[in-house]
């Protein structure tokens, strides 16, 4: 009857590669869009957050992919036609930087090649290296439809991008204008507000004195950027600030420049910051730009696109970097008496999210999307429940960003990307915005010059939910799978991407792009610190897959994926869950030694043993709870529930309790047990499959008489109300309680596993009958030699005791335990643990150590102290018990 199809040990690498190839070859995850279009309510879809084509898999990706895959595999089990679209983003700045670095290594620059040749080189790079991240996604077991792989620069998506740009332009929502934008002086391109990162910096706050024109005094402003004062066009004070009431409307003379500028009043000014006087430089500060527009102030730019002082600055500073100019300006202001004070100041500086260069606010002509009307629709869709954000705590952040949104700068001064579809006639100056490349102007001229800029990468990715399904063509995919069911993403692109997809979906599809948005947590290191290469605490998911298998990594991430709570990950945790995968494998190997395909069809009525009735009830409970947890995005609860059922209930109890039947002589009981075992094992594989697809698929393929190669498409186990039995649970808890009580006594007192124990129990008549009926199980699992049950049992001298469901349990220990020796052993252990506890306590009592040691080191010592204290208390309790035995 033995089945040798499962190897002795689970080898994940072989199993994973084999099933990945099988699923790909058989297109297991490619839905029929034509059929699905006729039943849109039975469909489920996700578009993968497209990783940068330059990217490599990190632990955040691994978590994101695992959660998406769980939902897709589960929804297939629920009978849904599922589409999960894979793809990558062209990542304008990042990709251009990568290829430019490659060119520099070859001794050339993009300007040497020219635009066309450079773009050709980028496409070559993409073909050679761009598939790396997709291969890594594949290794995570992602059940995506590889036949529908998309790229934000492919032909179909490019057509969608142009259609959206032109349509928005025709609607008056895209415009070109001179405006202040975020400018990266290294990448030489504009950035959207949310592409700017804020980094802490130690700066100097300079106090600058501006003399009043009438000679009646001066005002003092405070700034961390004195070099921008060269472009000041006003000084602002709060209208209710009594210190400056008499100065409003007067003028000051700008030091070093001599320009006459007004003192204006506006409630925007923070009276508590610095001196309460604010220098206004419209060309070099976002807020000052708005102030300048409000009061009609001139915007004088003194810093150019390379971050150097331009011709609007006094001659002495022209051509200098802004940083060098700052030092010289401070020196000159100090010399003329206008620098009245300097103080250390901690602030945040704006940096490019790609190259970390400090951002310069810069006035230039750019293309913008007027987003206010789009933002209003995106806000309303979440407010009225058309889209639900999980967890709801992110609603406030989403609303706040939309409420304070500024027009979106969508032009980028790059060569790699979707070129802006705008042409200017070189003869009449006409602006042509077209879906197809024009050949001539209305004036007849063929001298047309296309805009040099490309569109922001986020512009094309904002269309991802519908552009990947063939829009602007009206495809079956759109009919069947739009709006998508779920977006799983990180909070860091709630603005970059989620809000913009909402805007574009509502504008062009007249519907939200997704019904649910699940914001997953950050994956941090075991101490709660953010993973980074510079810190050296990065855990590489591919290395973990190579070492422990994909299922171990997936199960670990799922187990800790509590909604709204960051994950503290360590390699030790992944290794720990590898033991769980091995436990499943070994349990399956044991089961398959007894299941060979000749067992009768599963029939719960043919089963009489408590352990069968109990495990079937618990299986039904697991099915209900697991479904509710997955559908409610409570992934950690689903994983932990699965872990508890498989390890503790199925392996530790059921497999032990079923052994007498499997190895017994009663053929009818054996056949029924084999049938139940196969049923439970099979349903465990189906339920666990979305979380750990590889090990479950491999085991499934070895269970006799099953459709071995289709677990990924197998329906979720049907509910069996006839298997529910609360009474069996109560009885099983009683039986387990008795066995555990005896085991605990044995463990506490160090009684060897092979020594049979006598057990006496005082119980009522009903419990007596139950205990005697299950004497065999108690004897086998608790290693009990004799079990005596009665209503008048008295506690013998020198016994350990416990109470289980009101029944008193006694284990005579005379002749079993050497109490004097045990007392000596406990005293020795107590001495050792007390010494260790004293050492740690003294260390924590040292104020110098606590204040100077790193936070994680102090935390470790506190954890040690708590552990030692708990062990000491347990040993003291046990010692007291042993002392009582001696008495």
C-alpha positions in Angstrom: 0.0 0.0 0.0 3.0 2.3 0.3 3.2 5.2 -2.1 6.8 6.4 -2.8 6.0 9.3 -5.1 7.1 12.0 -2.6 10.8 12.2 -1.9 12.1 11.9 1.6 12.9 15.6 1.8 11.2 18.6 0.1 13.5 20.2 -2.6 11.8 23.5 -3.5 14.1 24.5 -6.4 13.2 21.5 -8.5 9.5 21.6 -7.7 9.2 25.4 -8.3 10.8 25.4 -11.7 8.8 22.4 -12.9 5.4 23.9 -11.9 6.3 27.4 -13.2 7.1 25.9 -16.6 3.9 23.8 -16.4 1.6 26.8 -15.7 3.3 28.8 -18.4 3.2 26.1 -21.1 -0.5 25.2 -20.3 -1.5 28.9 -20.0 -3.2 28.0 -16.8 -3.8 31.7 -15.9 -4.9 33.0 -19.3 -8.6 33.7 -19.3 -10.9 33.7 -22.3 -11.9 37.4 -22.5 -14.6 36.7 -25.1 -16.4 34.3 -22.8 -15.7 36.5 -19.7 -17.2 39.5 -21.5 -20.6 37.8 -21.4 -20.5 37.4 -17.6 -18.7 40.5 -16.2 -20.1 40.0 -12.6 -18.3 36.6 -12.4 -14.9 38.1 -13.2 -12.0 39.3 -11.1 -9.0 41.4 -12.3 -5.9 43.0 -11.0 -3.3 45.0 -12.9 0.2 44.5 -11.4 1.8 47.7 -10.1 4.3 47.9 -13.0 7.9 47.9 -11.5 10.5 50.0 -13.2 12.1 48.2 -16.1 15.4 49.1 -14.4 14.4 47.5 -11.2 15.2 44.4 -9.2 12.9 42.5 -6.8 13.0 43.7 -3.3 11.1 42.6 -0.2 8.3 45.2 -0.7 7.7 43.7 -4.2 7.7 40.2 -2.7 5.0 41.2 -0.2 3.0 43.0 -2.8 3.2 40.0 -5.3 2.4 37.5 -2.6 -0.8 39.3 -1.5 -2.0 39.8 -5.1 -1.3 36.2 -6.0 -3.2 35.0 -2.9 -6.2 37.0 -4.1 -6.0 35.8 -7.7 -5.6 32.1 -6.8 -8.3 32.3 -4.2 -10.8 34.0 -6.6 -10.2 31.3 -9.2 -11.1 28.8 -6.5 -14.3 30.7 -6.0 -15.3 30.3 -9.6 -14.2 33.7 -10.9 -12.6 34.2 -14.3 -9.4 35.9 -13.2 -7.2 38.3 -15.2 -3.9 39.4 -13.6 -2.0 41.7 -16.0 1.8 41.8 -15.7 4.1 44.5 -17.1 6.8 47.1 -16.5 7.1 50.9 -16.5 9.6 52.6 -18.8 10.8 54.7 -15.9 11.9 57.8 -17.8 14.5 59.3 -15.5 15.8 56.1 -14.1 16.2 54.3 -17.4 17.8 57.3 -19.1 20.3 57.6 -16.2 21.2 53.9 -16.5 21.9 54.1 -20.2 23.8 57.4 -19.9 26.0 55.8 -17.3 26.6 52.9 -19.6 27.5 55.3 -22.4 29.9 57.3 -20.2 31.7 54.0 -19.4 32.1 53.6 -23.1 33.5 57.2 -23.4 30.5 58.9 -25.0 27.4 60.9 -24.1 23.9 60.9 -25.4 24.4 64.3 -27.0 27.2 62.7 -29.1 24.7 60.1 -30.4 21.8 62.4 -31.0 18.2 61.7 -29.9 17.2 59.0 -32.4 20.4 56.9 -31.9 20.2 57.3 -28.1 16.6 56.1 -28.0 17.6 53.2 -30.1 20.3 52.3 -27.6 17.8 52.5 -24.8 15.5 50.0 -26.6 18.5 47.7 -27.0 19.2 48.0 -23.3 15.6 47.2 -22.5 15.6 44.1 -24.7 18.8 42.8 -23.0 18.1 43.7 -19.4 14.5 44.8 -19.1 13.1 41.3 -18.5 15.1 40.8 -15.3 12.4 42.0 -13.0 9.7 40.0 -14.8 11.8 36.8 -14.4 12.0 37.6 -10.7 8.3 38.1 -10.5 7.9 34.7 -12.1 10.0 33.1 -9.4 7.6 34.4 -6.7 5.0 32.1 -8.3 2.8 35.0 -9.5 -0.1 33.5 -11.4 -0.2 36.4 -14.0 -1.3 36.0 -17.6 2.1 36.2 -19.3 0.4 36.3 -22.7 -0.9 39.8 -21.9 2.4 41.3 -20.7 2.5 45.1 -21.2 5.1 47.8 -21.2 4.2 51.5 -20.9 6.1 52.3 -24.1 4.6 49.5 -26.2 2.5 50.4 -29.3 -0.9 50.0 -27.7 -0.1 52.0 -24.5 1.6 54.7 -26.6 -1.6 55.1 -28.6 -3.6 55.4 -25.3 -1.2 58.0 -24.0 -1.5 60.2 -27.1 -5.3 59.9 -27.0 -5.5 61.0 -23.4 -3.1 64.0 -23.9 -5.0 65.2 -27.0 -8.4 64.7 -25.4 -7.4 66.6 -22.2 -6.0 69.4 -24.4 -9.2 69.6 -26.4 -11.1 69.8 -23.1 -8.9 72.6 -21.9 -7.4 70.5 -19.1 -3.9 70.4 -20.6 -2.2 73.7 -21.2 1.3 75.1 -21.6 2.5 77.9 -19.4 5.3 79.6 -17.6 5.2 78.4 -14.0 7.4 77.6 -11.1 8.3 73.9 -11.0 10.6 71.6 -9.2 13.8 71.3 -11.2 16.6 68.8 -10.8 19.9 70.4 -11.8 21.5 67.0 -12.3 18.8 65.2 -14.3 18.0 68.5 -16.1 14.3 68.0 -15.9 11.2 69.1 -14.2 9.6 67.0 -11.5 6.1 66.8 -10.1 5.6 67.8 -6.5 5.3 64.2 -5.4 8.5 63.2 -7.1 10.3 65.4 -4.6 11.7 63.8 -1.4 12.4 65.7 1.9 15.7 65.0 3.6 16.7 66.3 7.0 19.5 68.8 6.9 21.6 70.9 9.3 21.5 74.5 7.9 22.2 78.0 9.1 19.4 80.6 9.6 20.7 83.9 8.4 19.2 87.2 9.8 19.4 89.9 7.1 18.7 93.6 7.7 16.9 95.5 4.9 17.0 99.3 5.4 13.8 101.3 5.0 13.9 103.7 2.0 12.9 106.6 4.2 15.7 106.1 6.5 13.4 105.5 9.5 14.9 102.1 10.4 15.0 98.6 8.9 13.3 95.2 8.8 15.1 91.9 9.4 14.2 88.8 7.5 15.4 85.2 8.3 16.4 82.7 5.6 18.4 79.6 5.0 19.1 80.6 1.4 20.6 84.1 1.4 21.7 83.7 -2.3 18.0 83.9 -3.4 17.7 87.4 -1.8 19.2 88.7 -5.1 15.8 87.9 -6.6 13.6 89.3 -3.8 10.7 91.5 -5.0 9.0 92.2 -1.6 9.0 91.7 2.1 5.8 90.4 3.7 4.5 90.8 7.3 1.3 89.6 9.0 -1.4 92.3 8.8 -2.1 91.9 12.6 1.5 91.9 13.7 1.8 95.1 15.8 5.6 95.3 15.4 5.2 96.1 11.7 1.9 97.9 11.4 3.5 101.3 10.6 5.8 99.8 8.0 3.1 98.3 5.7 3.1 100.1 2.3 6.6 101.4 2.8 9.7 100.3 0.8 13.0 98.8 1.7 16.3 98.8 -0.3 17.6 95.3 -1.1 21.2 95.0 0.1 24.0 94.3 -2.5 21.4 95.0 -5.3 19.9 98.4 -4.4 16.5 97.4 -5.7 13.5 99.2 -4.1 10.9 96.6 -3.0 7.6 97.0 -1.1 6.5 95.8 2.4 3.2 94.0 1.9 0.8 92.4 4.5 -0.6 88.9 4.2 -2.0 86.4 6.7 0.1 83.7 5.2 3.1 85.0 7.1 4.0 83.0 10.3 4.6 85.6 13.0 6.4 83.0 15.1 9.1 82.1 12.5 12.3 84.0 12.6 11.6 87.7 12.9 8.1 87.6 11.6 9.2 89.2 8.3 9.3 87.1 5.2 11.4 87.8 2.1 9.4 87.1 -1.1 11.3 85.6 -4.0 8.6 84.5 -6.5 11.1 82.8 -8.9 12.7 80.6 -6.3 10.0 79.5 -3.8 6.7 77.8 -4.5 4.8 79.7 -1.9 6.4 83.0 -2.8 5.4 82.3 -6.4 1.7 82.2 -5.3 2.3 85.4 -3.3 3.8 87.0 -6.3 0.8 86.2 -8.5 -1.5 87.4 -5.8 0.2 90.8 -5.5 1.5 91.2 -9.0 5.1 91.0 -8.1 7.9 90.5 -10.6 9.5 87.0 -10.7 13.2 87.6 -11.1 15.2 84.4 -11.6 18.8 84.6 -10.4 19.7 80.8 -10.6 19.8 79.0 -13.9 18.9 75.4 -14.9 22.4 74.2 -13.9 22.0 75.5 -10.4 24.4 78.5 -11.0 23.9 82.2 -10.6 22.7 83.8 -13.9 23.0 87.2 -15.5 20.2 88.6 -13.3 22.6 88.3 -10.3 25.2 91.0 -9.7 28.4 90.5 -11.8 30.4 89.3 -8.8 28.3 86.2 -8.4 27.5 85.2 -11.9 28.5 81.6 -12.9 29.0 80.5 -9.3 27.1 77.5 -7.9 24.3 78.4 -5.6 26.2 76.8 -2.7 29.4 78.8 -3.4 27.4 82.0 -3.8 25.7 81.5 -0.5 29.1 81.5 1.3 30.2 84.7 -0.6 26.9 86.5 -0.1 27.1 85.8 3.6 30.7 87.2 3.7 29.6 90.4 1.7 26.5 90.9 3.8 28.6 90.6 7.0 31.0 93.1 5.6 28.3 95.7 4.9 26.6 95.2 8.2 23.4 93.6 6.8 24.0 90.1 8.2 22.9 90.7 11.8 22.9 87.1 13.2 23.5 83.5 12.3 22.1 80.4 14.1 22.2 76.7 13.6 18.9 75.5 12.1 17.6 72.0 11.3 15.2 71.8 8.4 14.3 69.6 5.5 15.6 70.1 2.0 13.9 69.1 -1.2 15.7 66.4 -3.2 15.2 64.5 -6.5 13.6 61.2 -5.8 16.0 59.6 -8.3 19.5 61.1 -7.9 19.0 62.8 -4.5 20.3 66.2 -5.8 18.8 69.2 -4.1 15.8 70.6 -6.0 15.7 74.1 -7.3 12.3 75.8 -7.7 12.6 77.1 -11.3 10.4 79.2 -13.5 10.1 77.7 -17.0 7.6 77.0 -19.7 6.1 73.5 -19.1 3.0 71.5 -19.9 0.5 71.1 -17.1 -2.7 69.2 -16.4 -5.4 71.3 -14.6 -6.2 68.7 -12.0 -8.8 70.4 -9.7 -11.9 69.1 -11.6 -10.3 65.6 -11.9 -9.4 65.6 -8.2 -12.9 66.4 -7.2 -14.2 63.3 -9.0 -11.4 61.1 -7.5 -12.3 62.3 -4.0 -16.0 61.8 -4.5 -15.5 58.2 -5.7 -13.9 57.2 -2.3 -16.3 59.3 -0.3 -19.4 57.5 -1.8 -17.8 54.0 -1.6 -17.3 53.3 -5.3 -13.7 52.7 -4.3 -12.7 51.5 -0.8 -9.3 52.1 0.6 -8.0 49.4 3.0 -7.1 50.3 5.8 -9.4 53.2 6.1 -6.8 55.3 7.9 -5.4 56.2 4.5 -8.6 58.0 3.5 -7.5 61.1 5.3 -4.1 61.2 3.6 -5.8 60.7 0.2 -8.4 63.4 0.8 -5.8 65.9 2.1 -3.6 65.5 -0.9 -6.5 65.9 -3.3 -7.8 68.9 -1.5 -4.4 70.7 -1.7 -3.4 69.5 -5.1 -1.7 71.9 -7.6 -1.7 71.6 -11.3 0.4 68.7 -12.4 3.6 69.5 -14.4 3.7 66.6 -17.0 6.6 67.7 -19.2 10.0 66.3 -18.7 13.3 67.4 -20.3 14.3 63.9 -21.2 14.7 61.9 -24.4 13.4 58.6 -23.2 9.6 58.6 -22.8 6.4 59.4 -24.7 7.2 62.5 -26.7 4.7 65.2 -26.3 2.4 65.2 -29.4 2.6 68.9 -30.1 4.2 70.6 -33.1 4.8 74.2 -33.9 4.7 75.6 -37.4 8.0 77.3 -38.1 6.3 79.7 -40.6 3.1 80.9 -38.9 3.7 79.8 -35.3 0.5 77.7 -35.2 0.4 75.0 -32.4 -0.7 71.6 -33.6 -1.8 69.0 -31.0 -2.6 65.8 -32.9 -3.4 62.1 -32.5 -1.4 61.3 -35.7 1.9 62.9 -36.7 1.0 65.9 -38.9 2.7 66.4 -42.2 1.7 70.0 -42.9 0.2 73.1 -41.1 -3.1 74.6 -42.1 -1.1 77.4 -43.7 0.5 74.9 -46.0 3.9 74.9 -44.4 5.6 71.5 -43.9 8.2 73.0 -41.6 6.9 71.5 -38.3 8.9 71.2 -35.2 7.8 68.7 -32.5 8.1 69.6 -28.8 11.4 68.3 -27.5 10.0 67.2 -24.1 8.5 63.9 -23.1 5.6 63.2 -20.7 6.1 62.4 -17.1 6.3 58.6 -16.5 3.4 58.8 -14.1 1.2 60.1 -17.0 1.3 56.8 -18.9 1.1 54.7 -15.7 -2.0 56.6 -14.7 -3.8 54.9 -17.6 -2.5 51.5 -16.7 -5.9 49.9 -15.6 -7.5 50.5 -18.9 -4.6 51.0 -21.4 -3.3 47.5 -20.6 -6.7 46.2 -21.7 -6.6 47.7 -25.1 -8.2 51.1 -24.7 -8.9 53.3 -26.7 -10.2 50.3 -28.6 -13.4 48.8 -27.0 -12.1 45.3 -26.3 -13.5 42.3 -24.6 -11.0 42.7 -21.9 -12.4 46.1 -21.0 -15.9 44.8 -21.1 -15.1 41.8 -18.9 -12.5 43.1 -16.5 -12.8 46.9 -16.1 -13.1 48.3 -13.5 -10.5 46.1 -11.9 -11.3 44.4 -8.6 -8.3 45.3 -6.5 -5.1 47.3 -6.4 -2.4 46.2 -4.0 0.2 48.9 -3.5 2.4 50.7 -1.0 1.4 53.9 0.7 4.4 55.8 -0.9 2.6 55.9 -4.3 -0.8 56.7 -3.0 -0.3 60.2 -4.7 2.2 59.3 -7.5 -0.1 56.7 -8.9 -3.3 55.7 -7.1 -4.9 59.2 -7.1 -3.8 59.7 -10.8 -5.3 56.4 -11.9 -8.5 57.4 -10.1 -8.6 60.7 -12.0 -7.9 59.2 -15.4 -10.2 56.2 -15.0 -13.1 58.4 -14.0 -12.4 60.9 -16.8 -12.0 58.4 -19.7 -13.8 55.3 -18.6 -16.5 57.1 -16.6 -15.8 54.6 -13.8 -13.3 54.0 -11.0 -10.3 52.0 -12.1 -10.6 49.6 -9.1 -13.1 48.7 -6.5 -10.7 48.1 -3.6 -7.2 49.6 -2.9 -5.2 47.6 -0.3 -2.3 49.6 1.1 0.2 47.1 2.4 2.7 47.9 5.1 6.4 48.4 5.0 8.7 45.4 5.3 11.4 46.5 7.9 14.2 44.6 9.5 13.8 42.6 12.7 14.5 45.8 14.8 11.8 47.8 12.9 14.3 49.8 10.9 13.8 50.6 7.2 15.8 48.3 5.0 18.5 50.1 3.0 21.7 49.2 1.2 23.6 51.8 3.1 22.5 50.4 6.4 23.4 46.9 5.3 20.1 45.4 6.6 18.5 44.4 3.3 17.1 40.9 3.0 17.2 39.8 -0.6 14.0 37.9 -1.5 15.7 35.9 -4.3 18.4 34.8 -1.9 15.8 33.7 0.6 14.0 31.7 -2.2 17.2 30.0 -3.1 17.9 29.1 0.5 14.5 28.3 2.0 12.1 28.0 -1.0 9.5 30.4 -2.3 6.7 29.0 -0.2 8.6 29.7 3.0 9.1 33.3 2.1 5.5 33.7 1.0 4.1 32.2 4.1 6.4 34.3 6.3 5.3 37.5 4.6 1.6 36.5 4.7 1.8 35.6 8.4 3.0 39.1 9.3 0.8 41.0 6.8 -1.5 42.5 9.5 -3.5 45.4 8.0 -1.9 48.8 8.9 1.1 47.3 10.8 4.7 47.2 9.4 6.4 43.8 9.1 9.5 43.1 11.1 11.3 40.5 9.1 14.3 38.4 9.8 15.9 35.5 8.0 15.3 33.4 11.2 11.6 33.9 10.7 11.8 32.7 7.1 13.8 29.7 8.2 11.2 29.0 10.9 8.4 28.8 8.4 10.5 26.5 6.2 10.0 24.0 9.1 6.2 24.5 8.6 6.6 23.7 4.8 8.6 20.6 5.8 5.9 19.6 8.3 3.3 19.7 5.6 5.6 17.6 3.3 6.3 15.0 6.0 2.6 14.8 7.0 1.7 14.2 3.3 4.4 11.5 3.0 2.9 9.7 6.0 -0.6 10.0 4.6 0.5 8.8 1.2 2.0 5.6 2.8 -1.6 4.7 3.6 -3.6 6.3 0.7 -3.3 4.4 -2.6 -6.5 5.0 -4.4 -8.3 1.9 -3.3 -10.0 3.6 -0.3 -13.8 4.1 -0.5 -15.4 7.4 -1.5 -15.5 9.8 1.4 -18.6 9.5 3.5 -18.7 11.2 6.9 -21.6 8.9 8.0 -19.2 5.9 7.8 -16.9 7.4 10.4 -17.5 6.8 14.1 -14.3 7.8 15.9 -14.2 11.1 17.8 -11.0 12.2 16.2 -12.6 11.9 12.7 -15.7 13.8 13.7 -13.6 16.5 15.4 -11.2 17.0 12.5 -14.0 17.3 10.0 -15.7 19.9 12.2 -12.5 21.8 12.5 -11.9 21.6 8.8 -15.4 23.1 8.2 -14.5 25.9 10.6 -11.2 26.5 8.9 -13.0 26.8 5.5 -15.4 29.5 6.8 -12.8 31.4 8.7 -10.2 31.3 6.0 -12.6 32.6 3.3 -13.7 35.5 5.5 -10.1 36.4 6.3 -9.0 36.3 2.7 -12.0 38.3 1.5 -11.5 40.8 4.3 -7.8 41.2 3.5 -6.8 39.8 6.9 -4.0 37.9 5.4 -2.0 37.3 8.7 -5.1 35.8 10.3 -5.6 33.5 7.3 -2.0 32.3 7.5 -2.0 31.8 11.2 -5.3 30.0 11.1 -3.9 27.6 8.5 -0.7 27.2 10.5 -2.6 26.3 13.7 -4.9 23.8 11.9 -2.2 22.0 10.0 0.6 21.9 12.6 -1.3 21.4 15.8 -4.7 19.9 14.9 -3.9 17.8 11.8 -0.3 16.8 12.4 0.1 16.8 16.2 -3.3 15.3 17.0 -5.2 13.8 14.2 -2.3 11.9 12.6 -1.4 10.5 16.0 -5.0 9.5 16.8 -5.6 7.8 13.5 -2.5 5.5 13.7 -4.2 2.7 15.7 -6.8 2.4 12.8 -4.2 2.6 10.1 -2.0 -0.1 11.6 -4.9 -2.1 13.1 -6.6 -5.3 12.0 -10.1 -3.9 11.5 -10.2 -3.5 7.7 -13.5 -1.6 7.7 -12.2 0.9 10.2 -8.9 1.1 8.3 -10.7 1.8 5.0 -12.9 4.5 6.5 -9.8 6.2 8.2 -7.9 6.1 4.9 -10.8 7.8 3.2 -11.1 10.5 5.8 -7.3 11.1 5.8 -7.3 11.5 2.0 -10.3 13.9 2.2 -8.7 16.1 4.9 -5.3 16.1 3.2 -6.8 17.0 -0.2 -8.9 19.9 1.2 -5.9 21.3 3.1 -3.9 21.4 -0.1 -6.7 23.4 -1.8 -7.2 25.8 1.0 -3.4 26.4 1.5 -2.7 26.6 -2.2 -3.1 30.4 -2.7 -0.6 31.1 0.0 1.9 28.3 -0.7 1.3 27.2 -4.2 4.4 25.0 -4.9 4.4 22.5 -2.1 0.6 22.1 -2.3 0.7 21.5 -6.0 3.4 19.0 -5.8 1.7 17.0 -3.0 -1.7 17.3 -4.8 -0.1 15.7 -7.9 0.9 12.7 -5.8 -2.5 12.0 -4.2 -3.9 9.0 -6.0 -7.1 9.3 -8.2 -7.2 13.1 -8.1 -7.0 15.3 -11.1 -3.3 15.7 -10.3 -2.3 18.6 -12.5 -5.1 21.1 -11.9 -4.8 22.2 -8.3 -4.3 25.9 -9.4 -7.8 25.7 -11.0 -9.5 23.5 -8.5 -12.6 25.0 -6.8 -12.6 25.8 -3.1 -13.9 22.9 -1.0 -17.7 23.0 -0.7 -19.3 23.5 2.7 -20.4 20.3 4.4 -22.9 21.2 7.2 -23.3 17.5 7.9 -19.7 17.5 9.2 -20.3 20.2 11.8 -20.4 18.9 15.4 -19.8 21.2 18.3 -20.2 18.3 20.7 -17.2 16.6 19.2 -15.1 19.7 19.7 -16.0 19.8 23.4 -15.3 16.1 23.8 -12.0 16.5 22.0 -11.0 19.4 24.1 -11.6 17.2 27.2 -9.5 14.4 25.8 -6.7 16.7 24.8 -6.8 18.4 28.2 -6.2 15.0 29.9 -3.4 14.1 27.6 -1.7 17.5 27.9 -2.1 17.6 31.6 -0.2 14.2 31.9 2.4 15.4 29.4 3.0 18.7 31.3 3.5 16.8 34.6 6.0 14.5 32.8 7.8 17.5 31.3 7.9 19.6 34.4 9.4 16.9 36.6 11.8 15.5 33.9 10.2 12.1 33.7 11.6 10.3 30.7 9.2 9.8 27.7 9.6 6.0 27.9 8.5 5.7 31.6 4.8 4.7 31.7 2.8 6.6 34.3 -0.2 5.6 36.4 -3.1 8.1 36.2 -6.0 8.3 38.6 -9.0 10.5 37.8 -12.0 11.5 40.0 -14.9 12.0 37.7 -18.7 11.8 37.4 -20.4 8.9 35.7 -20.7 10.5 32.2 -17.0 11.6 32.2 -16.0 8.1 33.6 -17.6 6.5 30.6 -16.0 8.9 28.2 -12.5 8.4 29.7 -12.7 4.6 29.7 -14.0 4.7 26.1 -10.8 6.7 25.1 -8.4 4.8 27.4 -6.4 3.6 24.3 -5.8 7.1 23.0 -4.9 8.4 26.5 -2.5 5.5 27.0 -0.9 6.0 23.5 -0.5 9.7 23.4 0.3 10.4 27.1 2.3 7.1 27.7 0.0 6.0 30.5 0.5 2.6 31.9 -2.7 2.3 33.9 -5.8 4.6 34.0 -8.0 4.3 37.0 -11.3 6.3 37.0 -13.9 6.6 39.7 -16.2 8.9 41.6 -14.3 8.4 45.0 -10.7 8.5 43.9 -8.5 10.1 46.6 -5.2 11.9 45.9 -2.4 9.5 46.9 0.7 10.8 48.8 3.4 12.3 46.7 1.5 12.9 43.5 1.2 15.7 40.9 -2.3 16.9 40.1 -4.3 18.8 37.6 -8.0 19.7 37.0 -9.5 19.1 33.5 -13.1 20.1 32.9 -13.9 19.7 36.6 -12.3 16.2 36.9 -9.3 15.9 39.2 -6.3 14.1 37.8 -3.5 12.6 39.9 -0.2 11.1 38.9 1.6 9.2 41.7 5.3 10.0 41.6 6.7 7.8 44.3 9.3 5.6 42.7 9.1 7.6 39.5 10.8 10.8 40.5 13.8 11.2 42.9 12.6 14.3 44.6 15.8 15.0 46.5 17.8 14.9 43.3 15.2 17.0 41.5 15.3 19.6 44.2 19.1 19.8 43.9 18.8 20.1 40.1 16.3 22.9 40.5 18.4 24.8 43.0 21.3 24.6 40.6 19.2 25.9 37.8 17.8 28.7 40.0 21.3 29.7 41.0 22.4 30.0 37.4 19.4 31.9 36.2 19.5 34.2 39.2 23.1 35.1 38.5 22.3 35.9 34.8 19.2 38.0 35.8 21.3 40.0 38.4 24.0 40.7 35.7 21.4 42.0 33.2 19.5 44.0 35.9 22.7 45.7 37.0 23.5 46.6 33.3 20.0 48.1 32.8 20.4 50.0 36.1 23.5 51.7 34.8 22.3 55.0 33.5 25.4 55.5 31.3 24.8 52.2 29.5 21.1 52.9 28.9 21.7 56.5 27.6 24.7 55.7 25.4 24.0 52.2 24.0 22.1 51.9 20.7 18.4 51.5 21.1 18.2 48.0 19.7 21.0 46.9 22.1 19.1 48.2 25.2 15.9 46.6 23.9 17.7 43.2 23.6 18.9 43.5 27.2 15.4 44.3 28.4 14.0 41.3 26.6 16.7 39.1 28.2 15.8 40.4 31.6 12.2 39.7 31.1 13.0 36.2 29.8 15.3 35.4 32.8 12.6 36.7 35.2 9.9 34.5 33.7 12.2 31.4 33.8 13.1 32.1 37.4 9.4 32.5 38.5 8.6 29.1 36.7 11.5 27.3 38.4 10.5 28.8 41.8 7.0 27.5 41.4 8.2 24.1 40.4 10.6 24.0 43.3 7.8 24.7 45.7 5.9 21.8 44.3 8.8 19.4 44.7 9.4 20.7 48.2 5.7 19.8 49.0 6.3 16.3 47.6 9.2 15.8 50.0 7.1 16.9 52.9 
